[in-house]
Amino acid sequence: MPERLPEAVQGRLRVAVIGVGHLGRHHARLLAGMPGVELIGVVDTAPGRAAEIAAAHQTTAHTDWRDLRGRVDAVTIAVPTESHADIALGCIDAGAAVLVEKPLASSVADATRIVEAAAARGVICAVGHSERFNPAVAAAMPHIADPRFVEVHRLGAFPDRSLDVDVIFDLMIHDLDLLLATVGSEVVGIEAVGVHVLTGKTDIANARLRFASGCIANLTASRISRDRVRKARFFQRRSYVSIDFAAREVEVYRLVAGDGRPAIDGGRLEVPHDEPLRRELEDFVHAVRDGRAPGVTGAAGREALALATRVAEAMSAGAERP
């Protein structure tokens, strides 16, 4: 269902951040300094945390998001995934635009409820797939066309934050979303394997996706690695694109026909230094203000969640085979 956009918002955009833990505190930091935005308040069930972040940005602290109903134009939601649907639906019902951190919800059914509620109420629904706003991704996108093979590694140390979802929905979903945006073809086959190491959920996973276009993507995601790696490589018929998400570097090489032997041309692209989360929040603010679709819509977030769910199901089915 397409999202129906609201009238452009006039004056300062009144925004609140719901959940100011590991990621939400950065939402508050960036929004507090953004031109044309008024940070109305921050919300967290931990009173001390809410008060600390509110004091740092000269705003009000709340422990219940309902305190802000009717007082804001937009909210960002960075709470545990299991609470996304209830809070997003409540804010949408009150007429506020929402940016929900990934994954959009804990189930595809709940994600669909959020997307449909936003469309019915006529408010913006965006999803926090911040990797789409990585300057390196923006620089690489014009050079990615009909990839035939994609290899992605997203590895990191065990995080110092709460883990309410497994590594597929925590880390790999970034790359699943990016694949949906770049390959532009239906996923027709999935093989996956995962291992529980430090938690009761999958901490390292590998998935092999086959697209209707013939493209094959091999993805590895881990939150128990010693080294931090965030890289993707796109192999195309006459070119190769490499993205280092962490270093924000892009290399592009092309096959160039010559009089004699074919030659390889290319090198590193110029990538601006900017914070992906800042770009994501700026896009959300402008989308609400201008009445346009955000860079990552609720529908796109739902599709990424649906694909992540299929990967998890393929993993479970593989574990059940003798």
Secondary structure per residue as TSV (DSSP state, phi and psi in degrees):
chain	resnum	aa	ss	phi	psi
A	1	M	-	360.0	124.3
A	2	P	-	-68.1	148.8
A	3	E	-	-80.4	133.3
A	4	R	-	-91.7	126.0
A	5	L	-	-90.2	144.9
A	6	P	-	-79.2	172.8
A	7	E	-	-65.1	152.4
A	8	A	-	-60.1	139.7
A	9	V	-	-83.7	133.6
A	10	Q	-	-99.2	152.8
A	11	G	S	72.6	-162.2
A	12	R	S	-72.3	134.7
A	13	L	E	-82.6	122.4
A	14	R	E	-87.0	116.4
A	15	V	E	-126.9	145.7
A	16	A	E	-127.9	153.7
A	17	V	E	-112.6	123.4
A	18	I	E	-105.1	109.4
A	19	G	-	97.1	104.5
A	20	V	-	-121.5	47.7
A	21	G	S	-86.1	-135.2
A	22	H	T	-51.6	-46.1
A	23	L	T	-101.6	-40.8
A	24	G	H	-59.5	-31.4
A	25	R	H	-62.7	-29.9
A	26	H	H	-76.4	-32.2
A	27	H	H	-56.4	-49.2
A	28	A	H	-61.8	-44.3
A	29	R	H	-58.3	-46.5
A	30	L	H	-73.4	-42.5
A	31	L	H	-66.7	-35.0
A	32	A	H	-62.1	-29.9
A	33	G	T	-102.2	9.8
A	34	M	S	-88.3	129.1
A	35	P	T	-58.8	139.8
A	36	G	T	77.8	8.0
A	37	V	E	-120.8	136.8
A	38	E	E	-114.5	115.6
A	39	L	E	-78.4	99.5
A	40	I	E	-68.7	-36.8
A	41	G	E	-177.3	168.0
A	42	V	E	-125.7	149.8
A	43	V	E	-127.2	134.2
A	44	D	-	-157.3	142.5
A	45	T	S	-69.7	-15.9
A	46	A	S	-91.0	105.9
A	47	P	H	-55.6	-41.9
A	48	G	H	-62.9	-40.8
A	49	R	H	-65.5	-46.0
A	50	A	H	-58.9	-44.1
A	51	A	H	-64.8	-40.7
A	52	E	H	-61.6	-48.4
A	53	I	H	-69.8	-38.5
A	54	A	H	-61.9	-44.3
A	55	A	H	-63.9	-36.9
A	56	A	H	-65.9	-24.7
A	57	H	T	-122.7	18.7
A	58	Q	T	51.2	53.0
A	59	T	-	-136.3	-170.6
A	60	T	E	-101.7	150.2
A	61	A	E	-106.5	140.7
A	62	H	E	-140.1	151.8
A	63	T	S	-107.2	-5.4
A	64	D	-	-132.2	120.7
A	65	W	G	-62.1	-21.9
A	66	R	G	-66.1	-19.8
A	67	D	G	-61.3	-22.6
A	68	L	G	-101.6	1.0
A	69	R	T	-57.6	130.8
A	70	G	T	81.8	-3.4
A	71	R	T	-110.1	-3.9
A	72	V	-	-129.0	153.8
A	73	D	S	-90.1	-27.3
A	74	A	E	-155.4	154.6
A	75	V	E	-137.2	152.6
A	76	T	E	-111.5	140.3
A	77	I	E	-119.0	113.6
A	78	A	-	-130.9	54.2
A	79	V	S	-106.3	172.1
A	80	P	-	-53.3	145.1
A	81	T	G	-54.3	-37.4
A	82	E	G	-62.1	-18.8
A	83	S	G	-99.0	-4.1
A	84	H	H	-55.8	-50.5
A	85	A	H	-62.9	-49.6
A	86	D	H	-60.5	-44.8
A	87	I	H	-71.5	-44.4
A	88	A	H	-61.4	-44.0
A	89	L	H	-65.0	-38.4
A	90	G	H	-65.5	-41.1
A	91	C	H	-68.8	-41.7
A	92	I	H	-61.4	-43.0
A	93	D	H	-59.8	-31.5
A	94	A	T	-84.0	0.9
A	95	G	T	90.2	13.2
A	96	A	-	-93.8	138.9
A	97	A	E	-68.4	150.0
A	98	V	E	-129.9	139.4
A	99	L	E	-116.2	114.8
A	100	V	E	-105.7	126.9
A	101	E	E	-61.1	152.7
A	102	K	S	-73.5	151.9
A	103	P	S	-69.5	153.3
A	104	L	S	-53.7	-38.7
A	105	A	-	-156.1	176.4
A	106	S	S	-85.3	-6.5
A	107	S	S	-149.9	156.2
A	108	V	H	-64.1	-35.4
A	109	A	H	-61.2	-43.6
A	110	D	H	-68.4	-36.4
A	111	A	H	-62.3	-40.7
A	112	T	H	-63.6	-39.8
A	113	R	H	-60.3	-42.0
A	114	I	H	-65.2	-48.4
A	115	V	H	-61.1	-44.8
A	116	E	H	-69.9	-35.9
A	117	A	H	-65.7	-41.7
A	118	A	H	-63.8	-42.1
A	119	A	H	-63.9	-42.7
A	120	A	H	-66.6	-36.2
A	121	R	H	-84.7	-14.3
A	122	G	T	76.5	34.5
A	123	V	-	-120.4	159.0
A	124	I	-	-71.7	137.0
A	125	C	E	-126.1	116.5
A	126	A	E	-117.8	158.4
A	127	V	E	-125.5	138.0
A	128	G	E	-79.7	59.4
A	129	H	-	-88.2	79.5
A	130	S	G	-63.9	-23.0
A	131	E	G	-62.7	-26.9
A	132	R	G	-64.6	-22.1
A	133	F	G	-101.0	5.5
A	134	N	-	-63.7	127.7
A	135	P	H	-55.4	-30.5
A	136	A	H	-66.7	-39.8
A	137	V	H	-65.3	-44.0
A	138	A	H	-59.2	-39.1
A	139	A	H	-70.7	-33.1
A	140	A	H	-80.7	-31.2
A	141	M	G	-51.9	-44.3
A	142	P	G	-62.4	-16.2
A	143	H	G	-100.5	-1.1
A	144	I	-	-100.5	118.7
A	145	A	-	-149.2	119.1
A	146	D	S	51.7	57.5
A	147	P	-	-64.1	147.7
A	148	R	S	-102.6	-30.5
A	149	F	E	-145.4	134.5
A	150	V	E	-128.8	132.7
A	151	E	E	-123.5	128.0
A	152	V	E	-130.1	134.2
A	153	H	E	-126.0	122.1
A	154	R	E	-128.9	93.9
A	155	L	E	-121.2	142.9
A	156	G	-	-158.2	167.8
A	157	A	-	-74.6	163.4
A	158	F	-	-59.8	125.2
A	159	P	-	-77.3	151.4
A	160	D	S	-93.2	63.6
A	161	R	S	-160.8	169.2
A	162	S	-	-69.5	145.9
A	163	L	-	-124.9	94.0
A	164	D	-	-98.1	-2.2
A	165	V	S	-134.5	163.1
A	166	D	-	-81.4	176.9
A	167	V	H	-65.0	-23.1
A	168	I	I	-64.1	-45.0
A	169	F	I	-86.6	-17.5
A	170	D	I	-86.7	-48.6
A	171	L	I	-117.3	-50.7
A	172	M	I	-61.2	-27.8
A	173	I	H	-60.8	-28.5
A	174	H	H	-57.2	-45.8
A	175	D	H	-77.9	-31.1
A	176	L	H	-63.9	-42.5
A	177	D	H	-61.7	-43.5
A	178	L	H	-65.4	-38.3
A	179	L	H	-63.6	-42.3
A	180	L	H	-60.9	-34.2
A	181	A	H	-78.6	-25.8
A	182	T	H	-101.9	-38.8
A	183	V	H	-77.1	-39.1
A	184	G	-	63.7	38.2
A	185	S	S	-145.9	154.9
A	186	E	-	-71.5	140.5
A	187	V	E	-81.6	120.5
A	188	V	E	-110.7	-5.8
A	189	G	E	-158.7	141.5
A	190	I	E	-139.5	131.9
A	191	E	E	-122.0	136.0
A	192	A	E	-150.1	150.5
A	193	V	E	-143.2	146.3
A	194	G	E	-146.6	159.6
A	195	V	E	-134.4	135.3
A	196	H	-	-86.5	127.9
A	197	V	S	-122.9	-61.6
A	198	L	S	-107.0	-10.2
A	199	T	S	-132.8	177.0
A	200	G	S	-82.4	4.9
A	201	K	S	-116.3	170.1
A	202	T	-	-67.3	123.8
A	203	D	-	-104.1	-20.9
A	204	I	E	-140.0	136.0
A	205	A	E	-144.9	150.0
A	206	N	E	-131.2	137.1
A	207	A	E	-135.6	141.1
A	208	R	E	-118.6	117.0
A	209	L	E	-108.9	136.7
A	210	R	E	-115.4	126.2
A	211	F	E	-100.1	156.4
A	212	A	T	-59.9	-27.6
A	213	S	T	-70.1	-14.0
A	214	G	S	102.7	-10.3
A	215	C	-	-66.5	141.3
A	216	I	E	-116.8	134.0
A	217	A	E	-123.3	131.1
A	218	N	E	-115.7	119.0
A	219	L	E	-121.5	135.9
A	220	T	E	-126.2	131.0
A	221	A	E	-131.1	134.0
A	222	S	E	-145.8	141.3
A	223	R	S	-118.4	25.7
A	224	I	S	-131.3	20.7
A	225	S	-	-90.1	154.0
A	226	R	S	-76.4	-37.9
A	227	D	S	-99.9	146.9
A	228	R	-	-94.2	116.6
A	229	V	E	-128.3	130.4
A	230	R	E	-138.1	86.2
A	231	K	E	-137.4	149.0
A	232	A	E	-138.3	142.5
A	233	R	E	-128.9	128.1
A	234	F	E	-111.8	118.5
A	235	F	E	-103.0	123.4
A	236	Q	-	-122.8	176.1
A	237	R	S	-60.1	-39.5
A	238	R	S	-131.8	17.1
A	239	S	E	-155.8	166.4
A	240	Y	E	-138.8	132.9
A	241	V	E	-126.0	128.2
A	242	S	E	-120.0	130.4
A	243	I	E	-120.7	127.5
A	244	D	E	-106.7	101.5
A	245	F	T	-64.1	-39.3
A	246	A	T	-72.5	-47.4
A	247	A	T	-78.6	-13.3
A	248	R	T	56.9	55.8
A	249	E	E	-126.1	145.5
A	250	V	E	-134.4	134.7
A	251	E	E	-123.0	136.8
A	252	V	E	-130.8	129.3
A	253	Y	E	-128.2	140.9
A	254	R	E	-129.6	150.7
A	255	L	E	-83.8	124.9
A	256	V	E	-115.0	122.9
A	257	A	-	-73.9	136.3
A	258	G	-	-131.3	-174.4
A	259	D	S	-68.6	-32.5
A	260	G	S	-110.2	-122.4
A	261	R	S	-70.2	146.5
A	262	P	-	-61.9	149.3
A	263	A	E	-120.5	159.5
A	264	I	E	-104.8	129.0
A	265	D	E	-126.7	147.3
A	266	G	E	142.0	-162.8
A	267	G	E	157.3	-158.6
A	268	R	E	-80.6	135.9
A	269	L	-	-87.2	157.1
A	270	E	-	-79.9	127.0
A	271	V	-	-123.2	125.1
A	272	P	-	-67.4	148.9
A	273	H	-	-88.5	109.7
A	274	D	-	-154.2	154.5
A	275	E	-	-85.3	121.2
A	276	P	H	-53.7	-41.4
A	277	L	H	-64.1	-37.3
A	278	R	H	-61.9	-45.0
A	279	R	H	-62.8	-39.2
A	280	E	H	-63.2	-46.4
A	281	L	H	-68.5	-37.7
A	282	E	H	-63.0	-41.4
A	283	D	H	-61.1	-43.4
A	284	F	H	-61.7	-47.5
A	285	V	H	-59.8	-45.8
A	286	H	H	-67.3	-35.8
A	287	A	H	-62.8	-44.4
A	288	V	H	-66.5	-45.2
A	289	R	H	-65.7	-40.0
A	290	D	H	-93.2	-7.9
A	291	G	T	69.1	43.2
A	292	R	-	-125.5	167.5
A	293	A	-	-69.7	142.7
A	294	P	-	-74.3	168.5
A	295	G	S	-60.2	-37.1
A	296	V	S	-124.0	105.3
A	297	T	B	-77.4	167.8
A	298	G	H	-59.4	-38.2
A	299	A	H	-62.9	-39.9
A	300	A	H	-66.7	-39.5
A	301	G	H	-63.3	-38.6
A	302	R	H	-65.0	-40.4
A	303	E	H	-65.8	-39.1
A	304	A	H	-64.5	-41.3
A	305	L	H	-64.5	-40.3
A	306	A	H	-62.9	-40.4
A	307	L	H	-69.7	-40.8
A	308	A	H	-60.8	-37.9
A	309	T	H	-65.2	-40.1
A	310	R	H	-63.8	-38.8
A	311	V	H	-63.0	-45.0
A	312	A	H	-62.7	-39.4
A	313	E	H	-67.1	-39.8
A	314	A	H	-64.1	-36.4
A	315	M	H	-64.9	-44.6
A	316	S	H	-63.4	-40.9
A	317	A	H	-65.4	-38.3
A	318	G	H	-66.2	-35.7
A	319	A	H	-68.6	-23.6
A	320	E	H	-86.2	-13.3
A	321	R	-	-74.9	141.2
A	322	P	-	-67.2	360.0
